Amino acid sequence: MAEITKEQVLKVLERVNDPELRVNIVDLGLVYDVEITEDNNVGIDMTLTYPGCPIGPLIQMQVEAALKSIPGVNQVDVRFVWDPPWTPDRMSERLKKARQMGLI
């Protein structure tokens, strides 16, 4: 069985965009934690930009599909967490710079 790495998981999650902001969920800082078990089950703790976000189910489906595209992944568990709440401070440095320049 091939070993699945956190880096591999995050790279695949960079293909999942927040449809409203058109930015990937990793750069947005929505992914809080990645857990990979010995059985190649992948658990993701993530959040949304706000708790009542109506696109949560869509993003969850996209995350599950992206992770299941990794060879060897068995089960995927996407868990939404609200503590700590998301703020723009969680964005990647690259995204913060683009925001300061008015690009997003």
C-alpha positions in Angstrom: 0.0 0.0 0.0 1.4 3.4 -1.0 2.1 5.9 1.8 0.0 9.0 1.6 1.6 12.2 2.9 0.2 15.4 4.3 2.0 17.3 1.5 0.3 15.1 -1.1 -3.1 15.8 0.5 -2.5 19.6 0.6 -1.4 19.6 -3.0 -4.6 17.9 -4.1 -6.7 20.3 -1.9 -5.1 23.2 -3.8 -7.4 22.2 -6.7 -10.5 22.9 -4.6 -11.6 26.5 -4.8 -14.0 28.5 -2.8 -16.6 29.2 -5.6 -17.4 32.7 -4.3 -13.8 33.9 -3.8 -12.2 31.8 -6.6 -9.2 31.0 -4.4 -8.1 27.5 -3.3 -9.0 26.4 0.2 -5.4 25.8 1.2 -4.3 29.4 0.4 -7.4 30.7 2.1 -6.4 29.0 5.3 -9.5 26.9 5.5 -7.7 23.6 6.1 -6.8 23.4 9.8 -5.5 19.8 10.1 -4.8 16.7 8.0 -4.9 13.3 9.6 -3.8 10.1 7.8 -4.2 6.7 9.4 -2.2 3.6 8.9 -5.2 2.3 6.8 -4.9 5.3 4.5 -8.1 6.9 5.8 -7.8 10.7 5.5 -9.4 13.1 8.0 -9.6 16.8 7.3 -10.4 19.5 9.9 -11.4 22.6 8.0 -13.6 25.6 8.3 -15.5 28.0 6.1 -15.2 31.8 5.9 -18.3 32.0 8.1 -20.4 29.3 9.8 -23.6 29.9 7.8 -21.9 29.7 4.5 -24.3 28.1 2.0 -21.6 26.6 -0.1 -20.3 24.4 2.7 -21.9 21.2 1.3 -20.4 21.9 -2.2 -16.9 22.5 -0.8 -17.2 19.3 1.2 -18.2 17.3 -1.8 -15.2 18.8 -3.8 -12.8 18.0 -0.9 -14.0 14.4 -0.7 -13.7 13.9 -4.5 -10.3 15.5 -4.6 -9.0 13.3 -1.8 -10.5 10.1 -3.2 -8.5 10.8 -6.4 -5.3 10.1 -4.5 -4.3 6.5 -5.2 -4.7 4.3 -2.1 -7.0 6.6 -0.1 -9.7 4.5 1.5 -12.1 6.7 3.4 -12.4 10.4 3.7 -13.8 12.3 6.7 -14.3 16.0 6.3 -15.0 17.7 9.6 -16.1 21.3 9.8 -14.7 23.1 12.9 -15.5 26.7 14.0 -13.0 27.2 16.7 -10.8 29.0 16.0 -13.0 31.0 13.7 -11.5 31.8 10.2 -10.0 35.3 9.7 -8.0 36.7 6.8 -4.9 36.3 9.0 -5.1 32.5 8.2 -4.5 33.1 4.4 -1.1 32.2 2.9 1.5 35.0 2.6 1.1 34.9 -1.2 -2.6 35.5 -0.9 -2.2 38.2 1.7 0.2 40.0 -0.7 -2.3 39.7 -3.6 -5.1 41.0 -1.4 -2.9 44.0 -0.4 -2.3 44.7 -4.0 -6.0 44.6 -4.7 -5.8 41.6 -6.9 -8.5 39.7 -4.9 
